[in-house]
Amino acid sequence: MKISELRKREAYDEGLLSTLHAGVERMEKLGWDLPCGDKNVQWYLHPFFSVYVTESFGEAGRHFLREQYAHAPRVMRRIAQRLCVDVLSMGGVFRAALQPAFELCCCPDACESMWMPGNHRMRYFNFARGYVRVFPKEGFSNAGILKEIEFRTRHQSKYPWIVPFKHVDVGTGVFEEPLLSMHPVNREPDAVRRQAGIEAAFGALQSLHQLDARMVHPEAYLDFKREAYERARDALREKFGGLDFGNVEQMWSRSAKVIREARNIEVSLTHGDFQPGNILVGYDGGASMPFALIDWEDVGVRASVYDEMTFLLQSRAPRGLYNRLLQWRRRGNPGAYGLSCSPELAAALWSIEEWIWLCETSSRPGILEIPHGLELHFREIAKAR
């Protein structure tokens, strides 16, 4: 490993440690229960699962990781994942292979908890008490988390597929929710349950799109979106100099031409990150919630087809995205989930909304280098010239 990569690793661990300490302090200030084990427990980064665990690990955590990660379409990968879960639970083997990442004083119970870092939030899983606590990572913007809190608080009593909060501290963006016996739909090995979960999620999406739904004139839509795009683009340029948006501008012109030919554009409240990883289904079909939609940080008003297109194009995996878009358009079929407009218009609307989303999310406070996914999107859009 290069020295520069080691330094990045050290800086990343220091940031996580700061978040962990802050998380423990917030739990104490909020009066939330905080079971304490040893005062100085070493925490290790597992190389396969990207989770931070203690030198000892309980059966509940082992079961959780198996259900979350040990389903894969290929047999060899599934075997490798199961082996990694087993090694994770064998403290002696695990400690012999790795150096501890850091120590956390006054940590929660070592055997019954786990911290899992995300893009800009940390999740603390307490298996003994059955809850998850979410903390904004130190140095990152918590605007998205606050948006999620506001949306879920407003709508959780109406929609059973929105996970209800147990506790919320709006001032810090910290919240607690129940630990569900569920996993992402793309990790569901049973094809029937997987398809049922997807269809249920699309039904929920239709309910979501009925909120704040309206028709707007194409020119009004383009003016509003152009302003949002330029604001996000300039923020990204300021953060990462030298970015060339020439290909994006060409895409914008082509998309705008298609949009201007439409009579009206349907806009509504959208999830913003509607992908298989954010659709949860029960392990065995017997969960208290048949399915759930999670990660509401990007909820907002957009063209209604944006969520469906994000899912159908698998756009959160940008490699090969342009070819997938071409194939989808050539089929001339909007898919089995009832897009409200033609494939050409849907693709044009999605392209504009996607680049606004990419610029906004890539320039958030706390992001220190250009995301690899954004670089791939630039390469993919260059193929469309």
Backbone hydrogen bonds in HBPLUS format (Angstrom, degrees):
<---DONOR---> <-ACCEPTOR-->    atom                        ^
c    i                          cat <-CA-CA->   ^        H-A-AA   ^      H-
h    n   atom  resd res      DA  || num        DHA   H-A  angle D-A-AA Bond
n    s   type  num  typ     dist DA aas  dist angle  dist       angle   num
A0005-GLU N   A0002-LYS O   3.10 MM   3  5.19 119.4  2.48  96.2 110.7     1
A0006-LEU N   A0002-LYS O   2.97 MM   4  6.35 152.6  2.05 149.5 157.6     2
A0007-ARG N   A0003-ILE O   2.91 MM   4  6.22 155.4  1.97 152.5 159.0     3
A0008-LYS N   A0004-SER O   3.03 MM   4  6.30 152.9  2.11 142.0 149.2     4
A0009-ARG N   A0005-GLU O   2.90 MM   4  6.15 153.5  1.98 144.9 152.5     5
A0010-GLU N   A0006-LEU O   2.87 MM   4  6.17 156.6  1.92 150.2 156.1     6
A0011-ALA N   A0007-ARG O   2.90 MM   4  6.13 163.5  1.93 150.6 154.9     7
A0012-TYR N   A0008-LYS O   2.84 MM   4  6.02 152.5  1.92 146.2 154.3     8
A0013-ASP N   A0009-ARG O   2.90 MM   4  6.15 161.3  1.93 150.1 155.0     9
A0014-GLU N   A0010-GLU O   2.89 MM   4  6.13 156.4  1.94 149.5 156.3    10
A0015-GLY N   A0011-ALA O   3.00 MM   4  6.23 154.9  2.07 143.8 150.1    11
A0016-LEU N   A0012-TYR O   2.95 MM   4  6.28 155.5  2.01 150.1 157.1    12
A0017-LEU N   A0013-ASP O   2.82 MM   4  6.02 160.4  1.86 151.9 157.5    13
A0018-SER N   A0014-GLU O   2.98 MM   4  6.20 156.6  2.04 145.5 151.6    14
A0019-THR N   A0015-GLY O   3.02 MM   4  6.29 150.9  2.11 141.6 149.5    15
A0020-LEU N   A0016-LEU O   2.77 MM   4  6.08 155.3  1.83 153.9 161.1    16
A0021-HIS N   A0017-LEU O   2.91 MM   4  6.18 168.0  1.93 156.1 158.3    17
A0022-ALA N   A0018-SER O   2.95 MM   4  6.09 163.8  1.97 145.7 150.9    18
A0023-GLY N   A0019-THR O   2.75 MM   4  5.92 148.7  1.85 144.4 153.8    19
A0024-VAL N   A0020-LEU O   2.98 MM   4  6.29 159.1  2.03 153.3 157.3    20
A0025-GLU N   A0021-HIS O   2.97 MM   4  6.26 162.6  2.01 152.3 157.4    21
A0026-ARG N   A0022-ALA O   2.86 MM   4  6.07 155.2  1.92 148.5 155.3    22
A0027-MET N   A0023-GLY O   3.00 MM   4  6.23 159.3  2.05 149.4 154.6    23
A0028-GLU N   A0024-VAL O   3.10 MM   4  6.36 156.7  2.16 147.6 153.6    24
A0029-LYS N   A0025-GLU O   2.94 MM   4  6.23 161.1  1.98 151.3 156.3    25
A0030-LEU N   A0026-ARG O   2.86 MM   4  6.00 154.1  1.93 151.8 158.6    26
A0032-TRP N   A0027-MET O   2.98 MM   5  5.17 140.8  2.14 157.5 159.3    27
A0031-GLY N   A0028-GLU O   3.13 MM   3  5.14 149.1  2.23  98.5 108.0    28
A0037-GLY N   A0107-CYS O   3.42 MM  70  6.54 160.0  2.46 164.4 166.6    29
A0106-CYS N   A0039-LYS O   2.95 MM  67  4.59 140.1  2.11 117.6 126.6    30
A0104-LEU N   A0041-VAL O   3.25 MM  63  5.89 162.0  2.28 154.6 156.0    31
A0043-TRP N   A0102-PHE O   2.82 MM  59  5.58 171.9  1.83 175.8 174.2    32
A0101-ALA N   A0043-TRP O   2.74 MM  58  5.76 141.9  1.88 147.4 160.1    33
A0102-PHE N   A0043-TRP O   3.40 MM  59  5.58 154.4  2.48 142.1 147.3    34
A0044-TYR N   A0053-VAL O   2.82 MM   9  5.52 168.1  1.83 168.6 168.4    35
A0053-VAL N   A0044-TYR O   3.05 MM   9  5.52 157.7  2.11 154.5 156.4    36
A0046-HIS N   A0051-VAL O   3.03 MM   5  5.70 175.0  2.04 168.1 168.5    37
A0050-SER N   A0046-HIS O   3.11 MM   4  5.52 142.8  2.26 146.9 151.5    38
A0052-TYR N   A0115-TRP O   3.01 MM  63  5.39 161.1  2.04 161.6 165.5    39
A0115-TRP N   A0052-TYR O   3.33 MM  63  5.39 161.8  2.36 164.4 162.7    40
A0058-GLY N   A0111-CYS O   2.77 MM  53  4.42 125.3  2.07 124.4 128.7    41
A0062-ARG N   A0058-GLY O   3.11 MM   4  6.40 154.8  2.17 146.0 153.6    42
A0063-HIS N   A0059-GLU O   2.88 MM   4  6.07 159.4  1.92 149.3 154.0    43
A0064-PHE N   A0060-ALA O   2.98 MM   4  6.19 153.7  2.05 142.6 150.2    44
A0065-LEU N   A0061-GLY O   3.03 MM   4  6.30 163.6  2.06 152.1 154.4    45
A0066-ARG N   A0062-ARG O   3.02 MM   4  6.23 156.8  2.08 147.6 154.6    46
A0067-GLU N   A0063-HIS O   3.01 MM   4  6.22 164.2  2.03 152.4 155.9    47
A0068-GLN N   A0064-PHE O   2.91 MM   4  6.09 149.9  2.00 146.8 156.1    48
A0069-TYR N   A0065-LEU O   2.83 MM   4  5.72 161.5  1.87 150.8 154.7    49
A0070-ALA N   A0066-ARG O   2.87 MM   4  4.89 149.9  1.96 130.9 138.3    50
A0078-ARG N   A0074-ARG O   3.05 MM   4  6.30 155.9  2.11 152.2 159.6    51
A0079-ILE N   A0075-VAL O   2.95 MM   4  6.25 155.4  2.01 153.3 159.7    52
A0080-ALA N   A0076-MET O   3.02 MM   4  6.27 158.4  2.07 146.2 151.9    53
A0081-GLN N   A0077-ARG O   2.95 MM   4  6.20 155.7  2.01 149.8 155.8    54
A0082-ARG N   A0078-ARG O   3.05 MM   4  6.30 159.4  2.09 148.5 153.6    55
A0083-LEU N   A0079-ILE O   2.99 MM   4  6.24 157.4  2.04 150.0 156.2    56
A0084-CYS N   A0080-ALA O   3.01 MM   4  6.24 151.9  2.09 144.2 151.9    57
A0085-VAL N   A0081-GLN O   3.03 MM   4  6.36 151.9  2.11 147.8 154.9    58
A0086-ASP N   A0082-ARG O   3.04 MM   4  6.35 157.5  2.10 147.6 153.4    59
A0087-VAL N   A0083-LEU O   2.88 MM   4  6.19 161.0  1.92 153.3 158.3    60
A0088-LEU N   A0084-CYS O   2.89 MM   4  6.02 151.9  1.97 144.0 152.1    61
A0089-SER N   A0085-VAL O   3.26 MM   4  6.55 142.1  2.41 142.8 150.9    62
A0089-SER N   A0086-ASP O   3.17 MM   3  5.36 128.8  2.44  98.3 110.6    63
A0090-MET N   A0087-VAL O   3.07 MM   3  5.15 152.5  2.15 103.5 112.2    64
A0094-PHE N   A0090-MET O   2.99 MM   4  6.12 168.0  2.00 162.6 166.4    65
A0095-ARG N   A0091-GLY O   2.85 MM   4  5.96 164.7  1.87 155.8 159.1    66
A0096-ALA N   A0092-GLY O   3.07 MM   4  6.14 149.3  2.17 140.5 148.8    67
A0097-ALA N   A0093-VAL O   3.20 MM   4  6.36 139.3  2.37 142.9 151.9    68
A0127-PHE N   A0112-GLU O   2.96 MM  15  5.41 147.1  2.07 145.1 153.9    69
A0114-MET N   A0125-PHE O   3.05 MM  11  5.21 139.1  2.22 138.1 147.2    70
A0125-PHE N   A0114-MET O   2.80 MM  11  5.21 169.2  1.82 165.7 166.0    71
A0116-MET N   A0123-ARG O   2.83 MM   7  5.19 158.4  1.88 150.6 157.7    72
A0123-ARG N   A0116-MET O   3.02 MM   7  5.19 162.7  2.05 138.9 144.6    73
A0118-GLY N   A0121-ARG O   2.71 MM   3  5.14 149.1  1.80 168.9 179.4    74
A0137-LYS N   A0120-HIS O   3.19 MM  17  5.32 176.7  2.19 120.3 119.4    75
A0122-MET N   A0135-PHE O   2.75 MM  13  5.13 165.0  1.78 155.8 161.1    76
A0135-PHE N   A0122-MET O   2.81 MM  13  5.13 161.5  1.84 154.7 160.3    77
A0124-TYR N   A0133-ARG O   2.74 MM   9  5.03 161.4  1.77 150.4 157.0    78
A0133-ARG N   A0124-TYR O   2.90 MM   9  5.03 157.8  1.95 139.2 146.5    79
A0126-ASN N   A0131-TYR O   3.00 MM   5  5.52 177.7  2.00 168.9 168.1    80
A0130-GLY N   A0126-ASN O   2.91 MM   4  5.78 121.0  2.27 134.2 149.6    81
A0131-TYR N   A0126-ASN O   3.22 MM   5  5.52 154.9  2.28 145.1 151.2    82
A0179-LEU N   A0130-GLY O   3.07 MM  49  5.03 168.1  2.09 113.8 112.1    83
A0132-VAL N   A0177-GLU O   2.81 MM  45  5.40 161.8  1.84 164.2 167.2    84
A0177-GLU N   A0132-VAL O   2.89 MM  45  5.40 160.7  1.92 157.8 164.4    85
A0134-VAL N   A0175-PHE O   2.85 MM  41  5.47 163.8  1.88 162.0 167.5    86
A0175-PHE N   A0134-VAL O   3.30 MM  41  5.47 152.6  2.38 137.7 145.6    87
A0140-PHE N   A0137-LYS O   3.11 MM   3  5.65 164.4  2.14 135.6 137.6    88
A0141-SER N   A0365-PRO O   3.16 MM 224  5.15 144.5  2.29 129.9 124.1    89
A0146-LEU N   A0142-ASN O   2.97 MM   4  6.24 158.8  2.02 153.4 159.2    90
A0147-LYS N   A0143-ALA O   2.94 MM   4  6.19 148.7  2.04 143.8 152.8    91
A0148-GLU N   A0144-GLY O   2.91 MM   4  6.21 152.3  1.99 145.1 152.7    92
A0149-ILE N   A0145-ILE O   2.89 MM   4  6.18 158.8  1.93 150.2 155.8    93
A0150-GLU N   A0146-LEU O   2.99 MM   4  6.20 161.8  2.03 146.9 151.4    94
A0151-PHE N   A0147-LYS O   2.98 MM   4  6.21 164.5  2.01 151.5 155.4    95
A0152-ARG N   A0148-GLU O   2.89 MM   4  6.01 175.9  1.89 159.7 161.0    96
A0153-THR N   A0149-ILE O   2.95 MM   4  5.89 157.9  2.00 145.5 152.3    97
A0154-ARG N   A0150-GLU O   3.19 MM   4  6.26 152.2  2.27 140.5 147.3    98
A0155-HIS N   A0151-PHE O   3.08 MM   4  6.27 149.8  2.17 150.2 158.3    99
A0156-GLN N   A0152-ARG O   2.83 MM   4  5.21 142.2  1.98 149.5 150.6   100
A0158-LYS N   A0155-HIS O   3.05 MM   3  5.39 143.1  2.19 109.7 120.3   101
A0159-TYR N   A0155-HIS O   3.16 MM   4  6.33 156.4  2.22 162.5 169.1   102
A0162-ILE N   A0159-TYR O   3.24 MM   3  5.83 161.7  2.28 120.0 120.9   103
A0293-LEU N   A0161-TRP O   3.00 MM 132  5.97 165.7  2.03 160.4 158.1   104
A0166-LYS N   A0176-GLU O   2.73 MM  10  5.37 176.8  1.73 147.3 146.3   105
A0167-HIS N   A0176-GLU O   3.35 MM   9  4.98 161.1  2.39 123.1 125.6   106
A0176-GLU N   A0167-HIS O   2.79 MM   9  4.98 164.0  1.82 147.4 146.0   107
A0169-ASP N   A0174-VAL O   2.82 MM   5  5.31 158.1  1.87 176.9 170.3   108
A0172-THR N   A0169-ASP O   3.20 MM   3  5.88 142.9  2.35 115.7 123.5   109
A0173-GLY N   A0169-ASP O   2.97 MM   4  5.93 132.1  2.20 148.4 162.4   110
A0283-TYR N   A0181-SER O   3.32 MM 102  6.33 150.5  2.41 143.4 142.0   111
A0183-HIS N   A0281-VAL O   2.88 MM  98  5.64 154.1  1.95 156.7 160.2   112
A0281-VAL N   A0183-HIS O   2.90 MM  98  5.64 160.6  1.94 155.0 155.8   113
A0187-ARG N   A0184-PRO O   2.91 MM   3  5.50 161.6  1.95 118.2 124.3   114
A0185-VAL N   A0279-ILE O   2.76 MM  94  5.69 142.7  1.90 167.1 169.4   115
A0188-GLU N   A0185-VAL O   3.19 MM   3  5.17 164.2  2.22 107.3 109.0   116
A0194-ARG N   A0190-ASP O   2.89 MM   4  6.04 154.1  1.95 152.4 161.1   117
A0195-GLN N   A0191-ALA O   2.95 MM   4  6.09 164.3  1.98 147.4 150.6   118
A0196-ALA N   A0192-VAL O   2.95 MM   4  6.13 157.3  2.00 146.6 153.7   119
A0197-GLY N   A0193-ARG O   2.91 MM   4  6.04 152.8  1.99 144.2 150.8   120
A0198-ILE N   A0194-ARG O   3.09 MM   4  6.38 155.1  2.15 147.3 153.7   121
A0199-GLU N   A0195-GLN O   2.96 MM   4  6.17 167.0  1.97 153.8 157.0   122
A0200-ALA N   A0196-ALA O   2.96 MM   4  6.10 156.8  2.01 144.5 151.2   123
A0201-ALA N   A0197-GLY O   2.96 MM   4  6.12 152.5  2.04 142.5 150.2   124
A0202-PHE N   A0198-ILE O   2.98 MM   4  6.28 153.3  2.05 150.5 157.4   125
A0203-GLY N   A0199-GLU O   3.02 MM   4  6.29 145.7  2.14 141.5 151.0   126
A0204-ALA N   A0200-ALA O   2.95 MM   4  6.31 150.6  2.04 145.7 153.6   127
A0205-LEU N   A0201-ALA O   2.90 MM   4  6.15 145.4  2.02 141.3 151.5   128
A0206-GLN N   A0202-PHE O   3.13 MM   4  6.42 146.3  2.24 141.1 148.1   129
A0207-SER N   A0203-GLY O   3.33 MM   4  6.73 150.0  2.43 141.0 148.1   130
A0207-SER N   A0204-ALA O   3.08 MM   3  5.11 117.4  2.49  94.5 109.6   131
A0208-LEU N   A0204-ALA O   2.94 MM   4  6.30 154.5  2.01 149.7 157.2   132
A0209-HIS N   A0205-LEU O   2.87 MM   4  6.12 156.6  1.93 151.1 157.1   133
A0210-GLN N   A0207-SER O   3.22 MM   3  5.31 146.0  2.34  98.0 107.9   134
A0211-LEU N   A0208-LEU O   3.00 MM   3  5.60 158.3  2.04 115.0 121.9   135
A0269-LEU N   A0211-LEU O   3.17 MM  58  5.80 156.8  2.23 173.8 169.8   136
A0214-ARG N   A0267-VAL O   2.98 MM  53  5.66 154.0  2.05 161.1 163.8   137
A0267-VAL N   A0214-ARG O   2.97 MM  53  5.66 169.9  1.98 171.8 174.6   138
A0216-VAL N   A0265-ILE O   2.87 MM  49  5.24 159.6  1.92 142.5 148.6   139
A0265-ILE N   A0216-VAL O   2.79 MM  49  5.24 162.4  1.82 154.1 160.4   140
A0220-ALA N   A0217-HIS O   3.07 MM   3  5.30 115.8  2.49 104.7 120.1   141
A0221-TYR N   A0217-HIS O   2.94 MM   4  6.23 159.5  1.99 159.7 166.5   142
A0222-LEU N   A0218-PRO O   2.88 MM   4  6.12 164.8  1.90 153.1 156.7   143
A0223-ASP N   A0219-GLU O   2.94 MM   4  6.08 159.1  1.98 148.1 153.6   144
A0224-PHE N   A0220-ALA O   3.10 MM   4  6.23 164.7  2.12 147.0 150.9   145
A0225-LYS N   A0221-TYR O   2.95 MM   4  6.14 164.0  1.98 154.4 159.2   146
A0226-ARG N   A0222-LEU O   2.80 MM   4  5.81 149.5  1.89 144.4 153.0   147
A0227-GLU N   A0223-ASP O   3.16 MM   4  6.34 158.5  2.21 144.7 149.4   148
A0228-ALA N   A0224-PHE O   3.16 MM   4  6.45 157.4  2.22 143.0 149.1   149
A0229-TYR N   A0225-LYS O   2.82 MM   4  5.98 160.1  1.86 149.6 155.1   150
A0230-GLU N   A0226-ARG O   2.94 MM   4  6.09 172.1  1.95 154.4 156.1   151
A0231-ARG N   A0227-GLU O   3.10 MM   4  6.20 156.7  2.16 143.9 150.3   152
A0232-ALA N   A0228-ALA O   3.07 MM   4  6.26 162.1  2.10 147.5 152.2   153
A0233-ARG N   A0229-TYR O   2.72 MM   4  5.86 161.7  1.75 158.4 164.6   154
A0234-ASP N   A0230-GLU O   2.93 MM   4  5.94 164.6  1.96 144.6 148.5   155
A0235-ALA N   A0231-ARG O   3.19 MM   4  6.36 153.3  2.27 140.0 147.0   156
A0236-LEU N   A0232-ALA O   3.02 MM   4  6.26 151.0  2.11 144.3 152.1   157
A0237-ARG N   A0233-ARG O   2.85 MM   4  6.14 155.6  1.91 151.9 159.1   158
A0238-GLU N   A0234-ASP O   2.94 MM   4  6.08 154.5  2.00 144.4 151.1   159
A0239-LYS N   A0235-ALA O   3.18 MM   4  6.35 142.4  2.33 135.3 144.6   160
A0240-PHE N   A0236-LEU O   2.82 MM   4  5.98 164.2  1.84 155.6 160.0   161
A0249-GLU N   A0245-PHE O   2.92 MM   4  6.22 154.4  1.99 153.3 160.1   162
A0250-GLN N   A0246-GLY O   3.08 MM   4  6.42 152.4  2.16 145.7 152.8   163
A0251-MET N   A0247-ASN O   2.99 MM   4  6.24 159.2  2.03 145.3 150.9   164
A0252-TRP N   A0248-VAL O   2.81 MM   4  6.06 155.9  1.87 149.3 156.5   165
A0253-SER N   A0249-GLU O   2.97 MM   4  6.25 158.9  2.02 149.0 153.4   166
A0254-ARG N   A0250-GLN O   3.09 MM   4  6.39 165.5  2.11 153.1 156.3   167
A0255-SER N   A0251-MET O   2.91 MM   4  6.09 164.1  1.94 154.9 159.8   168
A0256-ALA N   A0252-TRP O   2.79 MM   4  5.90 162.2  1.82 153.2 158.5   169
A0257-LYS N   A0253-SER O   3.10 MM   4  6.26 149.9  2.20 143.6 150.6   170
A0258-VAL N   A0254-ARG O   3.39 MM   4  6.73 154.6  2.46 143.7 148.8   171
A0259-ILE N   A0255-SER O   2.98 MM   4  6.25 160.2  2.02 153.1 159.2   172
A0260-ARG N   A0256-ALA O   2.93 MM   4  6.07 155.1  2.00 149.6 154.9   173
A0261-GLU N   A0258-VAL O   3.21 MM   3  5.48 143.1  2.35 102.7 112.8   174
A0262-ALA N   A0259-ILE O   3.01 MM   3  5.42 160.0  2.05 112.6 119.1   175
A0304-SER N   A0266-GLU O   2.97 MM  38  5.89 168.1  1.99 139.4 142.3   176
A0268-SER N   A0302-ARG O   2.96 MM  34  5.85 154.0  2.02 163.3 168.4   177
A0302-ARG N   A0268-SER O   3.01 MM  34  5.85 152.7  2.08 165.7 163.6   178
A0270-THR N   A0300-GLY O   2.75 MM  30  5.44 156.9  1.80 140.9 147.7   179
A0300-GLY N   A0270-THR O   3.06 MM  30  5.44 154.2  2.12 143.5 151.1   180
A0278-ASN N   A0275-GLN O   2.90 MM   3  5.58 159.1  1.95 123.8 130.5   181
A0279-ILE N   A0276-PRO O   3.11 MM   3  5.24 167.5  2.13 113.2 114.4   182
A0294-ILE N   A0278-ASN O   3.06 MM  16  5.17 161.5  2.10 143.6 148.1   183
A0280-LEU N   A0292-ALA O   2.84 MM  12  5.09 171.9  1.85 156.6 158.7   184
A0292-ALA N   A0280-LEU O   3.00 MM  12  5.09 143.7  2.14 134.0 139.2   185
A0299-VAL N   A0296-TRP O   3.34 MM   3  5.42 167.5  2.35 112.1 111.6   186
A0306-TYR N   A0303-ALA O   3.04 MM   3  5.74 168.0  2.05 125.4 129.1   187
A0309-MET N   A0305-VAL O   2.98 MM   4  6.10 166.5  2.00 160.7 164.8   188
A0310-THR N   A0306-TYR O   2.94 MM   4  6.06 157.1  1.99 150.7 157.0   189
A0311-PHE N   A0307-ASP O   3.14 MM   4  6.43 155.9  2.20 150.1 155.8   190
A0312-LEU N   A0308-GLU O   2.85 MM   4  6.07 174.1  1.85 157.6 159.3   191
A0313-LEU N   A0309-MET O   2.89 MM   4  5.78 158.5  1.93 149.5 153.9   192
A0315-SER N   A0310-THR O   3.26 MM   5  5.38 153.3  2.34 142.7 149.8   193
A0314-GLN N   A0311-PHE O   3.16 MM   3  5.15 148.2  2.26 100.1 109.7   194
A0317-ALA N   A0314-GLN O   3.07 MM   3  5.90 164.0  2.09 122.9 127.5   195
A0321-LEU N   A0318-PRO O   2.93 MM   3  5.04 153.2  2.01 139.0 132.7   196
A0324-ARG N   A0320-GLY O   3.18 MM   4  6.47 153.7  2.25 148.4 156.1   197
A0325-LEU N   A0321-LEU O   2.92 MM   4  6.21 155.1  1.98 152.8 159.7   198
A0326-LEU N   A0322-TYR O   2.95 MM   4  6.24 157.3  2.00 149.3 155.3   199
A0327-GLN N   A0323-ASN O   2.97 MM   4  6.17 166.7  1.99 150.2 153.4   200
A0328-TRP N   A0324-ARG O   2.92 MM   4  6.07 156.9  1.98 145.8 152.6   201
A0329-ARG N   A0325-LEU O   3.02 MM   4  6.21 158.5  2.06 149.6 154.6   202
A0330-ARG N   A0326-LEU O   2.91 MM   4  6.12 156.0  1.97 152.0 159.1   203
A0331-ARG N   A0327-GLN O   3.14 MM   4  6.32 146.8  2.26 144.8 152.0   204
A0332-GLY N   A0329-ARG O   3.04 MM   3  5.25 135.9  2.24 100.2 112.4   205
A0346-ALA N   A0342-SER O   2.88 MM   4  6.06 164.1  1.91 157.9 163.2   206
A0347-ALA N   A0343-PRO O   2.92 MM   4  6.04 159.8  1.96 148.2 152.8   207
A0348-ALA N   A0344-GLU O   3.10 MM   4  6.30 154.8  2.16 142.4 149.3   208
A0349-LEU N   A0345-LEU O   2.93 MM   4  6.14 168.2  1.94 157.6 160.0   209
A0350-TRP N   A0346-ALA O   2.91 MM   4  6.02 163.6  1.94 148.6 154.0   210
A0351-SER N   A0347-ALA O   2.98 MM   4  6.08 158.5  2.02 144.9 150.4   211
A0352-ILE N   A0348-ALA O   3.30 MM   4  6.58 161.9  2.33 149.9 152.8   212
A0353-GLU N   A0349-LEU O   3.03 MM   4  6.25 172.5  2.04 157.5 159.9   213
A0354-GLU N   A0350-TRP O   2.73 MM   4  5.75 156.8  1.79 154.7 161.6   214
A0355-TRP N   A0351-SER O   3.25 MM   4  6.40 156.2  2.31 142.9 147.4   215
A0356-ILE N   A0352-ILE O   3.26 MM   4  6.53 151.0  2.35 146.2 153.9   216
A0357-TRP N   A0353-GLU O   3.00 MM   4  6.24 163.2  2.03 149.5 154.2   217
A0358-LEU N   A0354-GLU O   2.84 MM   4  6.08 159.1  1.88 148.9 154.9   218
A0359-CYS N   A0355-TRP O   3.07 MM   4  6.08 165.0  2.09 140.3 144.1   219
A0360-GLU N   A0356-ILE O   2.96 MM   4  6.10 164.6  1.99 152.7 157.4   220
A0361-THR N   A0357-TRP O   2.92 MM   4  6.02 172.0  1.93 155.9 158.4   221
A0362-SER N   A0358-LEU O   3.01 MM   4  5.92 147.6  2.11 141.9 150.6   222
A0367-ILE N   A0364-ARG O   3.26 MM   3  6.08 166.2  2.28 144.7 146.0   223
A0374-LEU N   A0371-PRO O   3.08 MM   3  5.36 125.7  2.39 102.1 115.1   224
A0375-GLU N   A0371-PRO O   3.27 MM   4  6.71 155.9  2.34 150.5 156.6   225
A0376-LEU N   A0372-HIS O   3.06 MM   4  6.40 152.5  2.14 148.6 156.2   226
A0377-HIS N   A0373-GLY O   2.98 MM   4  6.28 148.8  2.08 142.9 151.5   227
A0378-PHE N   A0374-LEU O   3.00 MM   4  6.34 154.1  2.07 150.2 156.6   228
A0379-ARG N   A0375-GLU O   3.14 MM   4  6.47 153.5  2.22 143.7 150.3   229
A0380-GLU N   A0376-LEU O   2.88 MM   4  6.14 155.2  1.94 149.6 156.9   230
A0381-ILE N   A0377-HIS O   2.93 MM   4  6.11 162.0  1.97 152.9 156.9   231
A0382-ALA N   A0378-PHE O   3.16 MM   4  6.30 138.9  2.34 137.3 147.7   232
A0383-LYS N   A0380-GLU O   3.13 MM   3  5.46 143.4  2.27 103.7 113.5   233
A0384-ALA N   A0381-ILE O   3.10 MM   3  5.39 154.4  2.16 106.0 113.9   234
A0385-ARG N   A0382-ALA O   3.47 MM   3  5.90 170.9  2.47 112.3 113.7   235
